[in-house]
Structure formats: C-alpha cells, structure tokens
C-alpha cells in the first residue's frame, strides 16, 4: 500500500511560489537549506537560492503532506487537471488576504446544492478554490 510523500508543483520560480503557499496555508513553512543542500546547489553553479531548481515546504506540526516546488522550463498553458481546495472561517476575508499575497480571483461559484466558493490562481496561475467552513 502506497503512502503520500510529496505534492510536486512544476513552476518557474520555486522559492517565490513556495513562499506564497507557506504564507497561504496555516502551519506550513519553507524548509531551510542545510549545508549539504547549499553545497549541492553551489556545485550546480547556483549561487542565488532564488534561482534554485527546487524547494520544499513542510507542515510544522508534521500532519500534512510535504509540497515540493520544482523548476521547469515551460510555462503553464492550460487549466489544472486537479487543484487544492482551502477552507476558511470567512471566505471573502481569506480571498482578500490571498490577493494581497499575490493570488488572483477568477470567479465566485454558487452551486445548486447551496455550496459557494471562489476560484483563484496562485502567482504562477495554478487554480485553487477557497470555501467557507
């Protein structure tokens, strides 16, 4: 039986996108580089951590999956095939907070079942939704 290890996100700027999601999600933080990783990056000619090929984000309490952001050369061109749903006490307040972090609001949805959510994009245009608890 398999277990979830990482959620991997292809992106242009791993450090910036990891910082966005660490700020967006409660309890997550970007993992600091240890000496071995700094040496590995320098061996690849990467002196500026902002230009790194990948960075991880881990939940502080250890209960959720790790996110790994990896640099890829091609831009995002189509809608995600799956996405992340976020819960918030106050959806509109959370939407405004995420916009201040660099997200974009795409649309509000009211479903016939009575559910409501806001479809958004992160700074690299990956879709996600914000729902009220």
Order of alpha helices (4+ residues) and beta strands (2+ residues): beta-alpha-beta-alpha-beta-beta-beta-alpha-beta-beta-beta
